[in-house]
Amino acid sequence: MAVRVMRYANILFENVENVPRRRLFDRENPLDGLSEMEVYRRYRFIPATILTLLNLVADSLDFGTLRNSPLLPIQQLCIFLRAMATGSFQLVVGDTVRVSQPSVSRCCRRVGRAIARLARRYVRFPDREECKTLKSRFQSIAGFPNVIGLIDGTHVRIQRPKNHEADFINRKGYHSLNVQMVCDHSKKVRSLTAKWPGSTHDARIWRECHLRNQFEQGAHNGFILGDSGYPCTPYLMTPFRTPEAQNQEQFNLALCKTRVLVEQTFGIIKRRFAILHYGKRTDLATAVTYITACVVMHNFGIEHGDILEEDYLDDVFEEQVYHENVEINANHVGNIVRQQLVQRFFN
């Protein structure tokens, strides 16, 4: 009896597989019928912000024809936002909007590239006039003077690359990109470097980046605050490893209270765009595109007052700070500048 039932079941499933899948075309606005909070929970932005972002990328998403019922620009953008916000498999994302997995994949790549191209506009280091405001805002946090940025690196999980795999294995044992960011007091990212393998040390990334060359050439007047994984230089202040006096301890305390904002920035970005926390099974170039696009959208949200709600911040991902025992080249001039700061502002 059981054998007969299994035989009928196999015949039934064979017939189902042979039936062509009916194509469903749902070309309605995904935001219709949803409240502002429902949109926010699904796409991490309120409707007004989504529509404003759509105006910036719509030309890149419009196919220019209705042949074969293409996805509307608003649908493409919402699919991308849903994928970035949840970090789910593309098949799962497609099922929620009745779109095939290959369509979701193409859509995410297209929208990701369009948003990443806005990086020059939304991820830029402040000019001299902006720096004056930043110095005042930073000093009001813990009394640390002349600060214009906070620097650190965070790891974004990726799938195993085909080339130079060992270089991408970080200290925690998984494949990642070590992403360097410089942020300001409002948690807005002012500089982004997203190309280095996970095994690369933070100091190496900083040494090779374009922003450091600008500081070396005197293009910026102010300090960037970093942790002990960076070398102390005339423009990058780091804490004393072994403070020997009370004023040095006060210096370290003020620096840490100010610099913690960059770690909070990492947590907020990864909480808003869970794909940066859980990782995405995609090639390396596409991973860099997604990281850049998420940072652009993070800054875009801040500029438009669309920030992560406090309810979401309760379980923000904590950034665990750990640095290998590597030798950081000492900078004599940097140590002198740091000691002058201690004597002038922390006595």
C-alpha positions in Angstrom: 0.0 0.0 0.0 2.8 2.4 1.0 4.7 1.6 -2.2 1.6 2.3 -4.3 1.1 5.7 -2.6 4.7 6.7 -3.2 4.3 5.7 -6.8 1.3 7.9 -7.3 3.0 10.8 -5.5 6.0 10.6 -7.8 3.8 10.6 -10.8 1.9 13.7 -9.5 5.2 15.6 -8.8 6.5 14.7 -12.2 3.4 16.2 -13.8 3.7 19.3 -11.7 7.3 19.9 -12.8 6.4 19.5 -16.4 3.7 22.2 -16.2 5.2 25.6 -17.4 5.3 28.1 -14.6 2.9 30.9 -15.2 4.5 34.3 -15.3 3.0 36.8 -12.9 3.4 40.5 -13.5 2.8 42.6 -10.4 3.8 46.1 -11.4 2.3 48.1 -8.6 4.0 50.5 -6.2 5.2 48.4 -3.2 4.6 51.4 -0.9 0.9 51.6 -1.7 -1.3 50.5 1.2 1.4 50.6 3.8 1.6 53.0 6.7 4.8 55.0 7.3 5.9 52.7 10.1 5.2 49.6 8.0 7.4 51.0 5.2 10.1 51.9 7.7 10.2 48.4 9.1 10.5 46.8 5.7 12.8 49.2 3.9 14.6 51.1 6.8 13.4 54.5 5.4 10.2 56.4 5.5 8.2 56.8 2.2 9.3 60.5 1.7 13.0 59.5 1.9 12.6 56.6 -0.5 10.8 58.8 -3.1 13.6 61.5 -2.8 16.2 58.8 -3.3 14.3 57.5 -6.2 14.4 60.8 -8.0 18.2 60.6 -7.9 18.5 57.2 -9.4 15.3 56.8 -11.5 17.1 57.6 -14.8 19.5 54.8 -14.3 16.7 52.3 -13.5 14.2 53.2 -16.2 14.4 50.7 -19.1 12.7 53.2 -21.5 10.2 50.7 -22.7 7.2 48.7 -21.4 8.1 45.7 -23.5 8.2 42.4 -21.4 6.7 44.3 -18.5 9.9 45.5 -16.8 10.1 46.3 -13.2 9.3 49.9 -12.4 12.1 52.0 -10.8 10.2 52.2 -7.5 10.0 48.4 -7.5 13.7 48.0 -8.2 14.6 50.4 -5.4 12.3 48.7 -2.9 13.7 45.3 -3.8 17.2 46.6 -3.2 16.3 48.2 0.0 14.6 45.1 1.2 17.7 43.0 0.4 20.0 45.4 2.1 17.8 45.7 5.2 17.3 42.0 5.8 20.4 40.3 4.3 18.1 37.5 3.2 18.6 35.2 0.3 17.5 36.7 -3.0 15.0 33.9 -3.5 13.3 34.9 -0.2 13.3 38.6 -1.2 11.9 37.7 -4.6 9.1 35.6 -3.1 7.9 38.6 -1.0 7.4 40.7 -4.1 6.6 37.9 -6.6 9.8 38.3 -8.6 12.2 35.6 -9.6 15.6 35.2 -8.0 17.5 36.1 -11.2 15.5 39.3 -11.4 16.3 40.2 -7.8 20.0 39.6 -8.5 20.0 41.8 -11.6 17.9 44.4 -9.8 20.2 44.6 -6.8 23.3 45.0 -9.0 21.7 47.7 -11.1 20.4 49.7 -8.1 23.5 49.2 -6.1 25.7 50.7 -8.9 23.3 53.6 -9.3 23.5 54.5 -5.6 27.2 53.9 -5.3 27.8 56.4 -8.0 26.5 59.1 -5.6 29.4 58.5 -3.3 31.3 61.6 -4.4 28.3 63.7 -3.5 27.3 62.2 -0.2 30.6 60.8 1.2 33.0 63.6 1.2 35.5 65.1 3.7 34.5 68.5 5.1 36.0 71.7 3.7 37.6 74.3 5.8 34.4 76.1 6.7 32.7 72.9 7.7 35.7 71.9 9.8 35.2 75.0 12.0 31.8 73.8 12.9 33.0 70.2 13.5 35.7 71.3 15.8 33.2 73.1 18.0 30.8 70.1 18.0 33.5 67.6 18.8 35.0 69.7 21.6 31.6 69.9 23.3 31.5 66.1 23.7 34.5 65.7 26.0 36.7 68.7 25.7 39.0 67.4 23.0 40.1 70.3 20.8 40.6 70.7 17.1 39.0 67.4 16.1 37.5 67.1 12.6 37.0 63.3 12.3 37.1 59.9 13.9 38.7 56.8 12.3 38.4 53.1 12.6 37.9 49.9 10.6 35.1 47.3 10.6 34.9 43.9 9.0 32.2 43.0 6.5 31.7 39.3 5.9 32.0 38.1 2.3 31.9 34.7 0.6 35.2 32.9 -0.1 37.0 34.7 -2.9 38.5 32.8 -5.8 41.9 34.5 -5.7 44.2 35.1 -2.7 41.7 33.5 -0.3 44.1 33.5 2.7 44.5 37.3 2.5 40.7 37.7 3.2 40.6 35.6 6.4 40.5 38.0 9.3 41.6 37.4 12.9 38.2 35.9 13.8 38.6 33.2 11.1 36.1 34.2 8.5 36.4 35.9 5.1 35.9 39.6 5.2 36.8 43.1 3.9 38.4 45.5 6.3 36.4 48.7 5.7 37.9 52.0 6.9 35.6 54.9 7.7 36.0 58.4 9.0 32.9 59.9 10.6 31.9 63.2 12.2 29.9 64.0 15.4 26.6 63.3 13.7 27.7 59.8 12.8 27.9 60.8 9.1 30.6 59.0 7.2 33.1 61.4 5.7 35.6 59.1 4.1 35.2 55.4 3.0 37.8 52.9 2.0 36.3 49.5 1.1 38.8 47.4 -0.8 41.2 45.8 1.6 41.3 42.1 2.6 40.2 41.2 6.1 43.8 40.3 7.2 45.0 43.8 6.5 45.8 45.9 9.6 44.1 49.2 10.1 47.4 51.1 10.1 48.3 49.7 6.7 44.9 50.8 5.2 45.4 54.3 6.7 48.9 54.6 5.4 47.8 53.8 1.8 44.6 55.8 1.7 44.2 59.1 -0.2 43.0 61.0 2.8 46.2 60.5 4.7 48.2 61.9 1.7 46.0 65.0 1.9 46.8 65.5 5.6 50.5 65.0 4.7 50.3 67.8 2.2 48.6 70.1 4.6 45.2 70.1 2.9 43.4 69.8 6.2 43.9 71.6 9.5 42.8 69.5 12.5 43.0 66.1 14.2 41.6 62.7 13.5 41.1 60.5 16.5 42.0 56.8 16.3 42.7 54.0 18.7 46.0 52.4 19.6 46.0 50.4 16.3 47.1 53.6 14.5 50.5 55.4 14.8 50.4 58.8 16.6 51.2 61.5 14.0 50.8 65.3 14.0 47.3 64.9 12.5 46.2 61.6 14.0 45.9 61.4 17.8 45.9 58.1 19.6 45.7 57.3 23.3 48.8 56.7 25.5 49.4 53.0 25.8 50.7 53.3 29.3 49.7 56.7 30.8 52.2 57.9 33.3 50.4 60.9 34.8 46.9 62.0 35.6 46.7 64.5 32.7 47.6 61.7 30.3 44.8 59.6 31.7 42.4 62.6 31.2 43.6 62.8 27.6 42.9 59.2 27.1 39.4 59.5 28.6 38.5 62.5 26.5 39.8 60.8 23.4 37.8 57.6 24.1 34.6 59.4 24.9 34.8 61.2 21.6 36.1 58.4 19.5 33.3 56.0 20.6 31.0 57.7 18.0 32.7 55.9 15.2 32.0 52.5 16.8 28.4 53.5 17.2 28.3 54.5 13.6 29.4 51.0 12.5 26.7 49.5 14.7 24.0 51.8 13.3 24.9 51.1 9.7 25.0 47.4 10.3 21.7 47.5 12.2 20.0 49.4 9.4 21.5 47.3 6.6 21.8 43.8 8.0 23.5 42.6 4.9 26.7 44.3 6.2 26.5 42.2 9.4 25.5 38.8 8.0 27.3 39.1 4.7 26.2 38.4 1.1 27.1 35.5 -1.2 28.3 37.6 -4.1 31.5 38.4 -5.9 34.1 40.8 -4.4 33.3 43.7 -6.8 29.6 43.5 -6.1 30.3 43.3 -2.3 32.3 46.6 -2.5 29.4 48.2 -4.5 26.9 47.1 -1.8 29.0 48.5 1.0 29.4 51.8 -0.8 25.7 52.0 -1.5 24.8 51.3 2.1 27.1 54.1 3.3 25.7 56.5 0.8 22.2 55.7 1.9 23.2 56.1 5.6 24.5 59.6 4.9 21.5 60.3 2.7 19.2 59.4 5.6 21.0 61.6 8.0 20.8 64.6 5.7 17.1 64.1 5.3 16.5 63.6 9.0 15.6 59.9 8.5 17.6 58.2 11.2 17.3 54.8 12.9 14.6 54.9 15.6 15.7 54.5 19.2 13.8 51.3 19.5 16.2 49.8 16.9 19.2 51.1 18.7 18.6 49.0 21.8 20.2 46.0 20.1 22.7 47.7 17.9 25.6 45.4 17.1 28.5 46.0 19.3 31.9 46.5 17.6 34.5 44.5 19.5 37.8 46.4 19.4 40.9 44.2 19.3 44.3 44.8 17.9 47.0 42.4 17.2 50.4 42.9 18.8 52.0 44.5 15.7 54.7 47.0 15.7 53.4 50.5 14.9 56.1 52.9 13.7 56.5 55.7 16.2 56.3 59.3 15.0 58.4 61.6 17.1 56.7 64.7 16.0 53.3 63.1 16.7 54.3 62.3 20.2 55.5 65.9 20.7 52.1 67.3 19.5 50.2 64.9 21.7 52.2 65.9 24.8 51.7 69.6 24.0 47.9 68.9 23.9 48.1 67.2 27.2 49.9 70.1 28.8 47.7 72.8 27.3 44.2 71.3 27.6 44.3 68.5 30.1 46.1 70.0 33.1 
